[in-house]
Amino acid sequence: MLKKLLLLILVSLSFASILGQHSINGKIIDNQKLPMPFANVILNSEKENSTPKGVVSDNNGNYSFNNIPEGKYTIEVSMLGFKTKTSDKFNLTSNKTINFTLKEENESLDEVVVKSKRPVIRQTAEKLVVDLENSEMLNNSLEDVVKRIPGVIVTNNGINFAGRSDVRILINGKTTDYMDMDTLLQDLPADNIAKVELIEQPGAEFDAEGTGPIINIILKKNVRLGNHGNVGLWLGEDEGFEYGTNASIASYKNKLNWQLNTGYSAPTWRNDLFITRTVGDTFYDQATIEPFDPKRIWVGGNLDYYINNKNSIGFGTRFNNTISERISRSNTDISSTSSLERFVTENTFDRDRNTFSINPYYEFKSETDRLFVDFNYVDYKNENTNDIYAVNGNTIPFPNQRFLQNGKYNINTYKVDYTKTISNEFKLSFGTKYSDVDTDSDLQLFTENSSGGFDFQPEDSNRFLINENIFALYTKVNTTIGDWSLSGGVRYENSYTKGTSTNTNKTRTRNISQLFPSASISKKLTESLGVNVAYSYRIRRPNYNSLNSFVTVYDPLTSEIGNPNLKPAFTNNFQFNLTFDSQPFFTVSFSETKDNLFLFISQDDDTAQISRTTINLEDRQNWNFRLFAPLKFVEGLEGFTGVIVDYNKFASTELDPDLLLTKWNYGLYTQASYKLPWDVKAEMSSYFGSGALEGQIDVGWIGNLSFSFGKKFMNDRLKVNLGINKVLDRGFVGRVNYDNINANVESNGSRQNVQLRFTYNFGAKFGKKKSKSNSSRDEENRIDSND
């Protein structure tokens, strides 16, 4: 009888306990009323020593907590890139539904948004943000990623946007000026890139550095609760077999959030250069074939510790290593009415490049205040052995040469930013930054002697040291008044640069103190139509490589020469944007640069040698007009298309003879995606341009067309992509006709690239419900300055 009574009591207590448990559910959306998958939802209880419960919203933005005992609770919803929202305190006595609408954290007061499944495009008066993480297009290097930006053209000669080649690249807002553009584009792997910002009108919180657009590469950062990760493998064919692999793992539990990633890749490609020209009565026909097959390895990670709901600390680190051993072959036929000679040389390269960075930070954040303290350290080393020698078929005596070129760069940057939100209509920001840069570039030339050894040539060798310090202060105000949105600020920068040549024992110094204003004004004209105008004043300091007084020899007739006498360039930028239905529609911009940094090509008629060197050009002007529209004329079609018309003018009366170059260019770009049968997602990217000015070179039409197909398997754990790139790829074909130079130039890469990529995802992200989209919107990074 006693046992039956005890059993009855236990059953009654269990039944009462079950009756006292309830469920909480709801839906999370953004300002556009679109569902927000993979948002972090935390349930906090008022009971002492209670452990918060966490879930992640599903593909439709829904979340739920089950079997929750009665009590008093709050719910906190967060997603990186959006303002954290906390519910009012509630007493749970029955099942409850609580919905949330999140607002973008970095949304400026004049921002408009274009949303599609692939990609997400957000346009402000200052920048265009392209989220490519959910794209089906296959990207191996930074060059592949940059090509996805609307209107950006990448050729063997560099990057061009709207007729402007003075583009600057940042990584998480940090400088990459210590690397030359080609090295940066090829060496940075794409696997860890979340999105790209194209900044045409940087505000006062950004460095004033750069006369042209800024491309800011934002790396991924973990924002998922629980443990998860992925592994990837890709195979391809370009200039030979290529392959790569990568892996990442992350965890977000309680107050600790960390992520690790690593990878290895061995891509292949080819760059060809063809030059034909006439010097006097002699004709030169040069062909250089240069295959590439570098080996890259990288590892990186970041860790964040949330001390409490207002204070957090963390750090990130990256290490990249690229080893490149290759041989380029140059063949130049030299013909006249009476003779035929031939330069046949091979150029071997043995390069080892290492980049290491570490970035600790502290952040205080409340509803009205945000303080961010940041330190960034970069150590970059570039070791290069370069041999140029004559081979079979050569008929002109040429001394075999060896170049040893080592470069070391150390960059320390300290930065503090503070933002005060006084009301929904008024925000004040100010901050300071100090950077210290030391570079050490050492070039040693050796020539082969009769016994096969190499003799050092001190007169043609040099070591160049640079120390540069930049101190900056800024303040900025954002406000709204009715239908008007205003943003204005000013930045003060004081820079001191010291360059020393150990060969000549000469030292040059340069000190610049300057104010750099910026402003933008926006107005909502109607429910559908909006307009904004923006202005910025900026400086472009010569990069560290161009200041080195080195002579880099590519072959017996082609070289590049540094210029330690370069001055900084200053630019006034103006821009007008028209938006329709909250989408960027029409843009007009104008910029004028004094002392423009210009890559000048010259020819020595006595030796027939062509050399390139950066000079200060008296004046440069650029106009560009852009039409932009989403693709919606076919059901299921996503993407965008646009037209760019630009005009460039380069002028100088300081050269002999005077230089005046002008040209109009017309371009059409399209990126579109479509869902095929069997849940196969297809994507196409294309660009066509009528021609442009690349410095002195008058370039003809160019074009590029690429396709990619993707499908998911195993409950979305496995993703397979097939990429067919460079289906159409007409590169750099132009002409130089100035002074004594009359040359045709063609610079092209390898044709057609096919890649197959497998990505397997594991962990908490895939532990529950099948999801048909990944979390590209979660991979927002906090960028506070253009370092």
Buried (B, 14 or more C-beta within 10 A) or exposed (E): EEEEEEEEEEEEEEEEEEEEEBBBBBBBBBEEEEBBBBBBBBBBBEEEEEEEBBBBBBBEBBBBBEEBEEBEBBBBBBBBBBBBBBBEEBEBEEEBEBBBBBEBBBBBBBBBBBBBBBBBBBBBBBBBBBBBBBBBBBBBBBBBBBBBBBBBBBBBBBBBBBBBBBBBBBBBBBBBBBBBBEBBBBBBBBBBBBBBBBBBBBBBBBBBBBBBBBBBBBBBBBBBBBBBBBBBBBBBEBBBEBBBBBBBBBBBEEEEBBBBBBBBBBBBBBBBBBBBBEBEEBBBBBBBBBBBBBBBBBBBBBBBBBEEEBBBBBBBBBBBBBBBEBEBBBBBBBBEEEEEEBBBBBBBBEBBBBBBBBBBBBBBBEEEEBBBBBBBBBBBBBBBBBBBBBEEEBEEEBEBBBBBBBBBBBBBBBBBBBBEBEEEEBBBBBBBBBBBBBBBBBBBBBEBEEEEEBEEEEEBBBBBBBBBBBBBBBBBBBBBEEEEBBBBBBBBBBBBBBBBBEBEEEEEEBEBEBEBEBBBBBBBEEEEEBBBBBBBBBBBBBBBBBBBBBBBBBBBBBBBBBBBEBBBBBBBBBBBBBBBEBBBBBBBBBBBBBBBBBBBBBBEEEEBBBBBBBBBBBBBBBBBBBBBBBBEEEEEBBBBBBBBBBBBBBBBEEBEEEBEBEBBBBBBBBBBBBEEEEEBBBBBBBBBBBBBBBBBBBBBBBBBBBBBBBBBEEEBBEBBBBBBBBBBBBBBBBBBEBBEBBBBBBBBBBBEBBBBBBBBBBBBBBEEEEBEBBBBBBBBBBBBBBB
